[in-house]
Amino acid sequence: MHLEFPRWLQQELGRIPGAIDLGMTSEWSVVDRIMYFISASPGFDFAMRHKVPPRILQPKYMILASNGGQVRVAWFAFVSNHADPGATAGPFVVKLVSEDLRSADRGLRTFSKFTYTTRAASCSDMEKIISAMVPSILKGVDQDKWDAFERA
């Protein structure tokens, strides 16, 4: 998958008319950062660091490429402190949003920063929860204004 992913990413980003410089897709460090963030590690590390039981339900990932060329990854999941057999959702939603994975401000850092929010779940369908965030997601993608999405 890791070898196919850069080609897929370049193809998908190339479909956005004038949105970003396609030269960024050849930057392996960006692809590696995306690959790490769409693995299980960040969500599990978050759960362990914040003493959240690792009952992670309906995890969803989004790769966000803005018109200004920023690349971020978001991870959403339900979490629960109860081991309910057959549960498909939990009472809380966690969202992690990476920093701009292309940012020159990263320097030589070997880790990526992210922001997180937790809140009570408004329903048991993660896609509906994410859909409610579309206006703040579009503000980030269209204008590089991510604050509303990070706080949502």
C-alpha positions as CSV (number, residue, x, y, z in Angstrom):
1,M,0.0,0.0,0.0
2,H,2.8,2.4,0.9
3,L,4.2,2.2,-2.6
4,E,0.8,2.7,-4.3
5,F,-0.3,5.5,-2.1
6,P,1.9,8.3,-3.4
7,R,0.7,7.6,-7.0
8,W,-2.9,7.5,-5.8
9,L,-2.4,10.8,-3.9
10,Q,-0.9,12.5,-6.8
11,Q,-3.7,11.4,-9.1
12,E,-6.4,12.6,-6.7
13,L,-4.7,15.9,-6.0
14,G,-4.3,16.4,-9.7
15,R,-8.1,16.4,-10.1
16,I,-8.4,19.6,-8.1
17,P,-8.2,22.4,-10.7
18,G,-5.4,24.7,-9.7
19,A,-5.8,23.9,-6.1
20,I,-2.2,22.9,-5.2
21,D,1.2,22.5,-6.6
22,L,1.4,18.9,-7.7
23,G,5.1,19.0,-7.0
24,M,4.3,18.5,-3.3
25,T,3.1,14.9,-4.0
26,S,6.7,13.9,-4.7
27,E,7.8,15.1,-1.3
28,W,8.1,11.7,0.5
29,S,8.2,13.3,3.9
30,V,4.6,14.6,3.4
31,V,3.4,11.2,2.2
32,D,5.1,9.5,5.1
33,R,3.5,11.9,7.5
34,I,0.1,11.2,5.9
35,M,0.7,7.5,6.0
36,Y,1.6,7.7,9.7
37,F,-1.5,9.7,10.6
38,I,-3.9,7.4,8.8
39,S,-2.5,4.4,10.7
40,A,-3.9,3.2,14.0
41,S,-1.0,4.8,16.0
42,P,-2.1,8.4,16.5
43,G,-5.6,7.4,17.8
44,F,-4.3,4.7,20.0
45,D,-1.5,6.9,21.3
46,F,-4.1,9.6,22.0
47,A,-6.3,7.2,23.9
48,M,-3.4,5.9,26.0
49,R,-1.9,9.3,26.7
50,H,-5.3,10.6,27.9
51,K,-6.3,7.5,29.8
52,V,-9.2,6.8,27.4
53,P,-10.1,3.1,27.3
54,P,-9.1,1.9,23.8
55,R,-12.7,1.2,22.7
56,I,-12.5,3.1,19.4
57,L,-15.6,2.7,17.3
58,Q,-16.3,3.8,13.7
59,P,-12.9,5.5,13.1
60,K,-12.9,7.7,10.0
61,Y,-10.0,9.5,8.4
62,M,-10.0,12.5,6.1
63,I,-7.1,13.8,4.1
64,L,-7.6,17.5,3.6
65,A,-5.8,19.4,0.8
66,S,-6.5,23.1,0.8
67,N,-6.6,25.6,-2.1
68,G,-3.6,27.2,-0.5
69,G,-1.6,23.9,-0.6
70,Q,-1.9,22.9,3.1
71,V,-2.3,19.2,3.8
72,R,-3.9,18.0,7.0
73,V,-5.3,14.7,8.2
74,A,-8.3,14.4,10.5
75,W,-9.3,11.3,12.5
76,F,-12.7,10.9,14.1
77,A,-14.0,8.1,16.4
78,F,-16.5,7.2,19.0
79,V,-15.0,6.3,22.3
80,S,-16.6,4.6,25.3
81,N,-15.6,3.7,28.8
82,H,-17.9,0.7,28.8
83,A,-17.3,-2.6,27.1
84,D,-20.7,-3.2,25.5
85,P,-20.6,-6.3,23.3
86,G,-21.8,-5.4,19.8
87,A,-21.6,-1.6,20.4
88,T,-21.2,0.4,17.2
89,A,-21.0,3.8,18.8
90,G,-20.0,5.4,22.1
91,P,-21.2,8.3,24.1
92,F,-18.3,10.5,23.1
93,V,-16.7,11.7,19.8
94,V,-12.9,12.4,19.6
95,K,-11.5,14.3,16.7
96,L,-7.7,14.7,16.0
97,V,-6.6,17.3,13.3
98,S,-3.0,17.4,12.2
99,E,-1.0,20.5,11.7
100,D,-0.2,21.4,8.1
101,L,2.0,18.4,7.1
102,R,3.7,20.5,4.5
103,S,4.5,23.5,6.8
104,A,8.0,24.9,6.5
105,D,7.7,25.8,10.2
106,R,8.2,22.1,11.1
107,G,12.0,22.5,10.7
108,L,13.7,19.2,11.3
109,R,11.0,18.0,13.8
110,T,10.5,14.2,13.6
111,F,6.9,14.4,14.9
112,S,3.7,16.1,13.9
113,K,1.5,18.2,16.1
114,F,-2.3,17.9,16.2
115,T,-5.2,19.4,18.0
116,Y,-8.0,17.4,19.5
117,T,-11.6,17.9,20.7
118,T,-13.9,15.6,22.6
119,R,-17.6,16.0,23.0
120,A,-20.8,14.1,23.7
121,A,-22.0,12.3,20.7
122,S,-25.1,13.8,19.1
123,C,-26.0,10.6,17.2
124,S,-24.6,7.1,16.6
125,D,-23.6,7.7,12.9
126,M,-20.1,9.1,12.5
127,E,-20.8,10.1,8.9
128,K,-23.6,12.3,10.1
129,I,-21.4,13.9,12.7
130,I,-18.7,14.6,10.1
131,S,-21.4,16.0,7.7
132,A,-22.4,18.5,10.3
133,M,-18.8,19.9,10.2
134,V,-18.8,20.4,6.4
135,P,-19.1,24.3,6.7
136,S,-16.0,24.5,8.9
137,I,-14.2,21.9,6.8
138,L,-14.9,24.0,3.7
139,K,-13.6,27.1,5.4
140,G,-10.3,25.4,6.0
141,V,-10.1,23.9,2.5
142,D,-11.2,27.0,0.7
143,Q,-9.5,29.7,2.8
144,D,-6.9,28.0,5.0
145,K,-8.9,29.0,8.1
146,W,-8.9,25.9,10.2
147,D,-9.8,27.3,13.7
148,A,-13.5,26.6,13.4
149,F,-12.9,23.0,12.3
150,E,-10.3,22.4,14.9
151,R,-12.7,23.6,17.6
152,A,-15.8,21.9,16.2
